[in-house]
Amino acid sequence: MARPRVRLVVTADDFGYCPRRDEGIVEAFLEGAVTSVSLLVNGAAAESAAELARRHRIPTGLHANLSEGRPVGPARRGASSLLGPEGFFLGKMGFREAVAAGDVVLPQVREEMEAQLSRFRELLGREPTHVDGHQHVHVLPGVCRVFAEALQVCGVRFTRLPLERGVAGCTWLEAPARAFACSVEQDAHAAIGPFAHHGLRWTDVFVGLSTCGRHMSVHRVSGALARALEGIPTGRLVTAELMAHPGYPSVPPAGGCGEGPDAFSCSWERLHELRVLLAPALRAQLAQDGVQLCALHELDSKRPGEGAPSEPALETFLEPSPP
């Protein structure tokens, strides 16, 4: 079946989390299976990861982290609404609960965002190619506005909009994972306004919530892209992002963001993603589907309205059309 033409960015998250993770990510980049990485500047291996990025000329963005480990900004020196009693961020769900309860002081979010952007510049000597959010914190209510303001000030244009079509119907996801994916999708939809208002850009379509860890396979990656492209006319140029988490499993105590590596990082699921991404079968399927892998900066050649999706997908434009 004929499809739109697709330019796909494959982004490896959590660069800098641990040396073994980074080893796998660099391997995938050198093999052409990953085209972009997102760096955790509070990660245990952030400095060595930055050196790898410079050595191999890897397009690198910031993986803004407000939920795991220690902060890099002023909050680390005292009490903050972002931190628990031990001086660590509140966790994936703890941060969400604090935001929902109105307990997070947004100017403190802005301070931490600015500190992480500054740390990125120290490590790489330049601005990030893009900024997204660890555990999708960047699309949370209120946080998304502060996030977008910080990016606009420093001139970063690209972010991630984790809005994956059809994720609610992905029955292979366990109930908690599906519920989390649906909540991320809901938050992402609400973040479109603040992101667009501050001039941010994102790919037309996004996949990765339904293909994380053990759930990644050639069939599911292809299927997620097919769902995302439904209704878009044949021949249109569409940009897409595949979020991935490849790498070799962490071995405690090495890794993490100040608290040691988490269970997901230590599991076989990271290695599973790496093997799927490196599999010749995935390359063959993507080629058959008319998908061309590219780096994020190569999407800059796309102009507003070029390859615009059909009306139901207007909110996922790389660059929102003017009102």
Disulfide bonds with the S-S distance in Angstrom:
none
